[in-house]
Amino acid sequence: MSKIVNSELVQINLNELVNQLEESDIKEILSSFVCDKNKEVEQFIKEKAIVFSAQGIAKTHLVYWSSSDEKWGGKSKELVGYYSIAPKTITIKKETMSKSKWKKICKHGDCLSVPGVCNLPALLIGQLAKNYHNGNDTLISGSDLLQLAIEKIKKVQAEVGGRIVYLECEDAPGLIKFYNDNGFTVFGKRKLDGDETNLKGEYLIQLFKYL
Ligand SMILES: CC(C)(COP(=O)(O)OP(=O)(O)OC[C@H]1O[C@@H](n2cnc3c(N)ncnc32)[C@H](O)[C@@H]1OP(=O)(O)O)[C@@H](O)C(=O)NCCC(=O)NCCS
């Protein structure tokens, strides 16, 4: 009988790596990240993640699949994905949602200054991607990766406040369904910035989730 694979997902804040390793070693780790589905997320981790983490603009968390099973040749660790989180404020319009949802979110933001508009503190999942290098994407599901990001956000919000998480994605039906299935609701669109040249289309769909 084959032994059950003893594996777990382990997260590390990129800041911790920066404190422990030389920048060239970190760049080597990050250089193994491949995501042909979305070159923006690949470029971010290779070119921006370290600087954004250091500047406090967005914190990146690397997710490793780790196994001590003999089947995998003893201790083994693979970079399977990453996510980045940034603090923001969002504006949600009443017309984009049901009355009950609107009532709920109004409790957590400023809905009085402008009628029909709510401004809320929110954490942005700015990046979320699996690593397609060497089949590492098969070692984690997208939902599990997203759940790790959400759990991290819940912990942060439990300490500092806030109940909303949001993200922005390309207008691709499969991708929007993925986020809907994971409890996110569309609340708007944002025109692409001039430097977001690796993304398709002219705008991004914005989705939020109440935690
Ligand atoms: C998003 C992600 C983590 C989900 O992983 P998963 O649960 O294994 O699901 P899949 O890879 O099958 O993706 C779900 C759906 O989204 C689609 N999709 C995923 N990334 C996409 C992209 N960048 N552009 C267009 N569609 C995309 C898939 O084709 C699939 O659609 P389908 O169900 O119609 O086949 C993974 O697809 C990924 O890493 N994508 C590339 C990075 C990315 O685009 N991240 C989102 C940034 S907002």
The ligand as an SDF file (V2000), in Angstrom:
LIG
                    3D

 48 50  0  0  0  0  0  0  0  0999 V2000
   -7.0980   32.5190  -10.7240 C   0  0  0  0  0  0  0  0  0  0  0  0
   -6.5160   31.1220  -10.4390 C   0  0  0  0  0  0  0  0  0  0  0  0
   -5.7260   31.1680   -9.1220 C   0  0  0  0  0  0  0  0  0  0  0  0
   -7.6910   30.1400  -10.3120 C   0  0  0  0  0  0  0  0  0  0  0  0
   -7.1700   28.8240  -10.2720 O   0  0  0  0  0  0  0  0  0  0  0  0
   -8.1190   27.5080  -10.3940 P   0  0  0  0  0  0  0  0  0  0  0  0
   -9.0780   27.4660   -9.2640 O   0  0  0  0  0  0  0  0  0  0  0  0
   -7.2350   26.3500  -10.5550 O   0  0  0  0  0  0  0  0  0  0  0  0
   -9.0150   27.7280  -11.6560 O   0  0  0  0  0  0  0  0  0  0  0  0
   -8.6740   27.8140  -13.2080 P   0  0  0  0  0  0  0  0  0  0  0  0
   -7.2250   28.0040  -13.4560 O   0  0  0  0  0  0  0  0  0  0  0  0
   -9.3640   26.7000  -13.8800 O   0  0  0  0  0  0  0  0  0  0  0  0
   -9.4060   29.2000  -13.5270 O   0  0  0  0  0  0  0  0  0  0  0  0
  -10.8130   29.3670  -13.3660 C   0  0  0  0  0  0  0  0  0  0  0  0
  -11.3620   29.9600  -14.6280 C   0  0  0  0  0  0  0  0  0  0  0  0
  -10.7780   31.2520  -14.8100 O   0  0  0  0  0  0  0  0  0  0  0  0
  -10.1410   31.3380  -16.0780 C   0  0  0  0  0  0  0  0  0  0  0  0
   -8.9300   32.1430  -15.9240 N   0  0  0  0  0  0  0  0  0  0  0  0
   -7.9660   32.0030  -14.9830 C   0  0  0  0  0  0  0  0  0  0  0  0
   -7.0340   32.9570  -15.1560 N   0  0  0  0  0  0  0  0  0  0  0  0
   -7.4270   33.6910  -16.2140 C   0  0  0  0  0  0  0  0  0  0  0  0
   -6.8820   34.8190  -16.8620 C   0  0  0  0  0  0  0  0  0  0  0  0
   -5.7500   35.4000  -16.4490 N   0  0  0  0  0  0  0  0  0  0  0  0
   -7.5550   35.3260  -17.9260 N   0  0  0  0  0  0  0  0  0  0  0  0
   -8.7070   34.7680  -18.3530 C   0  0  0  0  0  0  0  0  0  0  0  0
   -9.2830   33.7200  -17.7590 N   0  0  0  0  0  0  0  0  0  0  0  0
   -8.6400   33.1780  -16.7120 C   0  0  0  0  0  0  0  0  0  0  0  0
   -9.8130   29.8970  -16.4290 C   0  0  0  0  0  0  0  0  0  0  0  0
   -9.6860   29.7480  -17.8290 O   0  0  0  0  0  0  0  0  0  0  0  0
  -11.0440   29.1740  -15.8880 C   0  0  0  0  0  0  0  0  0  0  0  0
  -12.1250   29.3720  -16.7830 O   0  0  0  0  0  0  0  0  0  0  0  0
  -13.0780   28.1280  -17.2070 P   0  0  0  0  0  0  0  0  0  0  0  0
  -13.6690   27.6580  -15.9040 O   0  0  0  0  0  0  0  0  0  0  0  0
  -14.0510   28.7670  -18.1200 O   0  0  0  0  0  0  0  0  0  0  0  0
  -12.1570   27.1430  -17.8070 O   0  0  0  0  0  0  0  0  0  0  0  0
   -5.5730   30.6460  -11.5790 C   0  0  0  0  0  0  0  0  0  0  0  0
   -6.3440   30.4840  -12.7660 O   0  0  0  0  0  0  0  0  0  0  0  0
   -4.4560   31.5750  -11.9150 C   0  0  0  0  0  0  0  0  0  0  0  0
   -3.4380   31.5710  -11.2490 O   0  0  0  0  0  0  0  0  0  0  0  0
   -4.6200   32.3760  -13.0060 N   0  0  0  0  0  0  0  0  0  0  0  0
   -3.5710   33.2220  -13.5100 C   0  0  0  0  0  0  0  0  0  0  0  0
   -3.3740   34.4560  -12.6470 C   0  0  0  0  0  0  0  0  0  0  0  0
   -4.5850   35.3330  -12.6640 C   0  0  0  0  0  0  0  0  0  0  0  0
   -5.1130   35.6870  -13.7160 O   0  0  0  0  0  0  0  0  0  0  0  0
   -5.0130   35.7240  -11.4650 N   0  0  0  0  0  0  0  0  0  0  0  0
   -6.1810   36.5310  -11.2790 C   0  0  0  0  0  0  0  0  0  0  0  0
   -5.7940   37.9270  -11.1230 C   0  0  0  0  0  0  0  0  0  0  0  0
   -7.2730   38.8710  -10.7620 S   0  0  0  0  0  0  0  0  0  0  0  0
  1  2  1  0
  2  3  1  0
  2  4  1  0
  2 36  1  0
  4  5  1  0
  5  6  1  0
  6  7  2  0
  6  8  1  0
  6  9  1  0
  9 10  1  0
 10 11  2  0
 10 12  1  0
 10 13  1  0
 13 14  1  0
 14 15  1  0
 15 16  1  0
 15 30  1  0
 16 17  1  0
 17 18  1  0
 17 28  1  0
 18 19  1  0
 18 27  1  0
 19 20  2  0
 20 21  1  0
 21 22  1  0
 21 27  2  0
 22 23  1  0
 22 24  2  0
 24 25  1  0
 25 26  2  0
 26 27  1  0
 28 29  1  0
 28 30  1  0
 30 31  1  0
 31 32  1  0
 32 33  2  0
 32 34  1  0
 32 35  1  0
 36 37  1  0
 36 38  1  0
 38 39  2  0
 38 40  1  0
 40 41  1  0
 41 42  1  0
 42 43  1  0
 43 44  2  0
 43 45  1  0
 45 46  1  0
 46 47  1  0
 47 48  1  0
M  END
$$$$
